[in-house]
């Protein structure tokens, strides 16, 4: 399983580097955006659980739990800006060090990869037979967490502007050129 993890990690790193060359955005930026998406999916999941339940105790528990999660997010993930994480990654790469998450998070990545591979059919069966949308939301959270774990374990390239932005800037007319051609 370790070799499959290494293969998926190397493919993810190749994708992240190509993404950075195209957009100028690092894997750290991509991981933060995917984390934000998973937070949205989580709260949609919790809201659907909250509104589908008639049990008052479950509703109170879900509301308190979501409030606690939101409080923890404001104290951890939302507290540090992306640029600080990117600068730290650039410093580490400039010193020649690999990402410590490659080794440290291997067992967690393997566990989530196993869930992502083994759960699609049971989730689909539950959704088709019982029409439980919560199963699809739960599986999407597993997939998002798996992707985030792999993206966070990658090393970024050196800062670059991104080919897409350069191409768009070259195609767009310059405001200075427009004002020179249109004297008033």
N, C-alpha and C positions, 0 to 999 in steps of 0.2 A: 504494500500500500504506500510505502514511502516513495517508491519510484514513480508511482502514479501522481502523488502529490508534487514531486519535483518536476514532472513533465507538465502538469497543469500550471504550476508556478512559473516555469520558464516561458510557457505560452502566454500567460497573463502578463509577464514582464515585457515580452516582445510587443504585445498589444499596447500596453501602457506607454512604451517608448515611441511607438508609431503615433499614438494619440498625442503625445507631447510634441513630436515633430510637426504634426499637422496643426495643432491648436495653440501650442505654447503652454498648455495647462499640464501640471504634473499629475502623477498617480495620487499624490496627497490630496490635491484639489478634487480629483475624481472620487476618491474614497469619501471625502467630506460630503460631496453631492449625493452619493449613493446612501450615505448614512442619513442624510436629511430625508431622502425618499423613504428609507425604511422606517424612520420615525413617523412620517405621515401615514404609511401603511399600518404601522402599529396602532396609531390612534384611531384610524378607520376601523381596524379590527376590534379595538376596545369599544368604540361607539356602537358597532353592530352587535357586540355581545351585550352591551348595556341596554340598548333599546329592544333587543329581541327577548330579553329576560323579563319575566313578570315578578320574579322573586326580589323583594326589597333588600334582603341581606346581600345578595349577589350584586345588585346595583350599587349599594353603598361600598362594598369591597372593591368593585371595579373603579368607581369614582376615586376612592382614596388611593388605590394602587396607581392609577394614572396620574393623579396629583403628585404622588411621591416620585414617579418616574420623571415627570416634567421638572420637578424641583432638582432632582439629581442631574438631569441634562443641563440645566442652567448653571450648575456648579462645576460641571466637568467639560462636556463637549462644546457647549456654546461659549465657554469662558475664554478659550484660547483661539486667536485668529489663525486662519489657514496659513498666512504668510510666515508665522512663527514656526509652524510645523515644517513648511517647505524649506525655510532657512536652515533648520536643524538637519534636514535630510541632505541638503546641498553640502553643508559642512562635513557631515559624515562621509559622503561620497568623495569629496575633495581630499579627505585624509586617507582614502583607500579602504575604508571599512565597508563591509556588507551590512545589509539591514539585519539587525538582531532578531526581527520578527520571523525571518526565514526559518530559524531553528526553534526559537522560543514558542511560536504559535503553531508548530507543525501538527501536534496532536489535535488541537482544536480545529484546524483546517481539515484534517482527515476526517474527524467526526462529522463536521458539517457537510463535507463532500459526500460522505457515505449516506447521510440523510437525504441530500439533494438527489442522489442517484437512486436510492431505494424507495423513496416515498411517492413519486409521481403516480404510480398505478393505484396504491391504496387511497390517496387523496382524490384521484379521479373517480374511483369507485364510490367513495363516501359522497362526493359532490353529485354524481349522477343518481345514486339510489336515494339519498336522503335530502338532496338539494341544500346542503349546508355550505353556504358561501364562506363561512368562517374557516373551513378546511383549506380553501384556495388562498385566503389571506394568510393563514398560518404557513402554508408551503411557500408563498411568495416571500415571507419574512425569512424563512430558512435559506432560500436562494439568494436574497439580498445580503444576508449575513455571510454566506459562503463567498460571494463575489467580493465583498468588502475585505474579508480576511485575506484573500489572495492579492487584492490590489494594494493593501497596506504593506504586504511583505516584499513589494518590488522596490527597486532602487530607481530614482529618477535620473534623467540625463541632466547635463548642465542647462542652465536657463537659456531658452531660445524664444524668439518672437512667434513662431508658428507660421507655416506656409500658407494656411488658409487666410489668416489675417493679412499677410503680405500681399497675397493675390487679390483680396478684396480691396485693400488700399490702392493697389495699382489700377484696379478697374474703376474705382470711384473718382469722380473729378475733384480736383483740389479746390478748396474754397478760394485760395489765392488766385489760381488760374481762372476761375469763373469771374472773379471781380476784375481781373485785368482785361478779359475779353468783353466785358460788359461795362464800359465806362458810363457813368451817369452825370 
